[in-house]
């Protein structure tokens, strides 16, 4: 009895494929780390488009798009196309996560940080997709939608950590800034987190519910807009301190550059926030504001990561 060997992978082929995977951090690893961060921020932008165009229930069920179809049908119109398109982007995230993991798997002993970060991100992506499915099954409950956004912010932060560690040397790390400066940076990070959480509550009380029949959280939207600005301005003030003091530490992991990036992101975010509030929350500005919020999370993550450096660099 003969065995058909054309349909089963040959050990030699597997070894050749394995040998082609990176065994050190090279351009492929760096490029994939950047891609991981970009797609995680990008899915927030497309998810915002789903919500802001009222397409949140364009596919009224999950994991199917309808009771009888996994894909959007012509009868569902543009909302079905938008919602189903955003669901398909999840597969892009999965592919990128798998490639990122494969690109560091041969370094699992030397670079355990990259191995575990890529694994956590890879496992987190399908969990995030499940939370997205629950938002549909709960008819866009504003708190579940908020959890979905917050989970995306966490993923963006993990992707930023991965990117920083790709460029860093492995080994024990030590603080390279004064203690007071590190404390201010951590307080700034808390301010960013509080600002994002309050912003989620603001959007849960505003007009962009994702669907005409979706519930709101019942909170006072006008009051929440003011409350949202308080931690934002505190965060901005702390960031100014970080940026000004960073010039006294030119050798500390290029802190002026990273704190400058953080400050610039906050300035743009504040400007867009004020603009959208004074122009009736136009869709394009709200979407930019939502996307910049996770970009701010990424910038803040980089600053916190740069507080420490390898002992022997």
C-alpha positions in Angstrom: 0.0 0.0 0.0 1.6 3.3 -1.1 1.4 6.5 0.8 0.7 9.8 -0.9 3.4 12.1 0.3 2.3 15.1 -1.8 -0.3 16.2 0.8 1.8 15.9 3.9 4.5 18.3 4.8 8.0 16.9 4.5 10.4 17.2 7.5 12.9 18.7 5.2 10.5 21.4 4.1 9.6 22.2 7.7 13.3 22.5 8.6 13.9 24.8 5.7 11.0 27.0 6.6 12.1 27.0 10.3 15.7 28.0 9.2 14.4 31.0 7.4 12.7 32.5 10.4 14.6 35.3 12.1 17.0 34.1 14.9 17.9 37.7 15.8 16.1 41.0 15.7 16.4 42.0 12.1 14.4 44.2 9.7 11.6 41.7 9.3 11.0 41.7 13.1 11.2 45.5 13.3 8.8 45.9 10.4 6.3 43.4 11.8 6.4 45.2 15.2 5.6 48.5 13.5 2.8 46.7 11.6 1.4 45.3 14.8 1.1 48.8 16.3 -0.3 50.3 13.1 -3.0 47.7 12.6 -4.1 47.9 16.2 -4.5 51.7 15.9 -6.1 51.2 12.5 -8.8 48.9 13.7 -9.9 51.5 16.2 -10.3 54.0 13.4 -12.4 51.6 11.3 -14.4 50.5 14.4 -15.2 54.2 15.0 -16.4 54.5 11.4 -18.8 51.6 12.1 -20.2 53.3 15.1 -20.3 56.9 13.7 -22.1 55.8 10.5 -24.8 54.0 12.5 -23.6 50.6 11.2 -23.1 48.9 14.5 -25.9 46.5 13.8 -25.3 46.3 10.1 -24.7 42.7 10.8 -27.4 42.1 13.4 -25.9 38.9 14.9 -22.6 37.3 15.7 -20.5 35.3 14.6 -22.8 35.1 11.6 -23.7 38.4 9.8 -27.3 37.2 9.6 -29.1 34.1 10.9 -28.6 32.5 7.5 -25.3 34.0 6.2 -21.8 34.6 7.5 -21.4 37.5 5.0 -23.3 40.7 4.4 -26.1 40.4 1.9 -27.1 43.0 -0.8 -30.4 43.7 1.1 -28.4 44.9 4.1 -27.1 47.9 2.2 -24.1 50.0 3.1 -24.4 49.5 6.8 -24.0 45.8 6.3 -20.9 46.3 4.1 -19.3 48.7 6.7 -19.9 46.4 9.7 -18.9 43.2 7.8 -15.8 44.9 6.5 -14.7 45.8 10.0 -15.2 42.2 11.1 -13.0 41.0 8.2 -10.2 43.3 9.4 -10.0 41.1 12.5 -8.5 38.5 10.3 -5.8 41.0 9.3 -5.0 41.4 13.0 -4.8 37.7 13.4 -2.5 37.2 10.5 -0.2 40.0 11.7 -0.2 38.5 15.2 0.7 35.1 13.9 3.5 36.4 11.8 4.8 38.5 14.7 4.9 35.3 16.8 6.6 33.3 14.1 9.2 36.0 13.7 10.3 35.8 17.3 9.7 32.1 18.1 13.3 31.1 17.4 14.4 33.8 19.9 12.2 32.5 22.7 15.2 31.8 24.9 17.3 34.8 24.2 14.4 37.2 23.8 11.7 35.9 26.1 10.2 39.4 26.4 9.4 39.5 22.7 8.2 35.9 22.7 5.7 36.4 25.6 4.5 39.9 24.3 3.8 38.5 20.9 2.0 35.5 22.4 -0.1 37.7 24.7 -1.1 40.0 21.8 -1.9 37.0 19.6 -4.2 35.5 22.3 -5.7 38.9 23.1 -6.9 39.5 19.5 -9.5 36.8 19.4 -10.7 37.7 22.9 -11.2 41.3 21.6 -13.2 39.9 18.7 -15.4 38.0 21.1 -16.0 41.2 23.1 -17.0 42.9 19.8 -19.4 40.0 19.1 -21.0 40.6 22.6 -21.5 44.3 21.7 -23.7 43.1 18.8 -25.5 40.5 20.8 -26.3 43.1 23.5 -27.7 45.5 20.9 -24.7 47.9 21.4 -25.0 48.3 25.1 -22.9 51.4 25.7 -20.9 49.9 28.6 -20.0 46.8 26.5 -19.1 49.1 23.6 -16.9 51.0 26.0 -15.3 47.8 27.2 -14.6 47.0 23.6 -12.9 50.3 23.0 -10.9 50.0 26.3 -9.7 46.6 25.3 -8.4 48.0 22.0 -6.5 50.7 24.0 -4.9 47.9 26.1 -3.9 46.1 22.8 -2.4 49.3 21.5 -0.4 49.7 24.7 0.9 46.2 24.4 1.9 46.7 20.8 3.8 49.9 21.8 5.6 47.9 24.5 6.5 45.3 21.9 7.9 47.9 19.6 10.0 49.5 22.2 11.4 46.1 23.3 12.3 45.2 19.7 14.7 48.1 19.6 16.0 47.5 23.1 18.8 45.2 24.2 17.7 42.2 26.4 18.7 41.8 30.0 18.2 43.5 33.4 17.0 47.0 33.3 17.4 50.0 35.6 15.9 53.4 36.0 17.8 56.1 34.0 15.8 59.1 35.3 15.5 60.7 38.7 12.9 59.1 41.0 10.7 62.3 41.0 10.7 62.3 37.2 9.5 58.6 37.1 6.7 59.4 39.6 5.5 62.3 37.5 5.6 60.0 34.4 3.5 57.4 36.2 1.0 60.1 37.3 0.8 61.3 33.8 0.0 57.7 32.6 -2.8 57.5 35.2 -4.1 60.8 33.9 -4.1 59.4 30.3 -6.0 56.3 31.5 -8.6 58.4 33.4 -9.1 60.7 30.5 -9.7 57.7 28.2 -12.1 56.1 30.6 -14.1 59.3 31.1 -14.0 59.9 27.3 -15.6 56.4 26.9 -18.4 57.5 29.2 -18.9 60.7 27.2 -19.3 58.8 23.9 -21.7 56.4 25.7 -24.0 59.4 26.5 -23.6 61.2 23.2 -25.5 61.0 19.9 -23.3 58.5 18.1 -24.8 55.2 19.5 -23.8 53.0 16.5 -27.5 52.4 15.6 -30.7 54.5 15.8 -32.3 52.1 18.3 -29.2 51.6 20.6 -29.5 52.7 24.2 -27.4 55.4 25.8 -25.9 55.2 29.3 -28.3 57.9 30.6 -25.5 60.2 31.9 -25.4 63.9 31.4 -23.4 64.4 28.2 -22.8 68.1 28.6 -21.6 67.7 32.2 -19.4 64.7 31.2 -17.7 66.8 28.5 -16.5 69.2 31.1 -15.5 66.4 33.5 -13.6 64.8 30.6 -11.5 67.9 30.1 -10.3 68.0 33.7 -8.0 65.0 33.7 -7.0 65.9 30.1 -5.7 69.3 31.2 -4.0 67.8 34.3 -2.3 65.3 32.0 -1.2 68.1 29.7 0.3 70.0 32.6 2.2 67.0 33.8 3.4 66.3 30.2 4.8 69.9 30.1 6.8 69.2 33.2 8.1 65.9 31.7 9.1 67.7 28.4 10.8 70.7 30.1 12.7 68.5 32.6 13.7 66.0 29.9 16.1 68.6 28.4 18.2 68.2 31.5 18.6 64.5 30.8 19.9 64.4 27.2 21.4 60.9 27.7 18.3 59.3 29.3 17.0 57.4 26.3 16.2 60.5 24.2 13.5 61.6 26.7 13.1 65.0 25.0 12.0 63.3 21.8 9.5 60.9 23.4 8.0 63.5 25.7 7.8 65.9 22.8 5.9 63.3 20.8 3.5 62.8 23.8 3.0 66.6 24.2 2.3 67.0 20.4 -0.2 64.2 20.5 -2.0 65.8 23.4 -2.0 69.3 21.8 -3.6 67.8 18.7 -6.1 65.8 20.7 -7.1 68.9 22.7 -7.5 70.9 19.6 -9.7 68.3 17.9 -11.7 67.8 21.1 -12.5 71.5 21.4 -13.3 71.7 17.6 -15.7 68.8 17.7 -17.5 70.1 20.8 -18.0 73.5 19.2 -19.2 72.2 15.8 -21.9 69.7 16.9 -19.7 66.5 17.0 -19.2 65.9 13.2 -18.4 62.3 12.4 -15.0 62.9 10.9 -13.7 64.9 13.9 -15.1 62.4 16.4 -13.4 59.6 14.6 -10.1 61.4 14.6 -10.5 62.1 18.3 -11.2 58.4 19.0 -8.2 57.3 17.0 -5.9 59.9 18.6 -6.9 58.7 22.0 -5.3 55.3 21.4 -2.3 57.0 19.7 -1.9 59.0 22.9 -2.0 55.7 24.9 0.8 54.4 22.6 2.9 57.6 23.1 2.4 57.5 26.9 3.5 53.8 26.9 6.7 54.6 25.1 7.5 57.4 27.6 7.0 55.0 30.5 9.1 52.3 28.8 11.9 54.7 28.3 12.2 55.5 32.0 14.3 52.3 32.2 17.2 51.0 30.1 19.4 47.9 30.1 22.2 47.8 32.7 24.8 47.2 30.0 23.9 49.1 26.9 
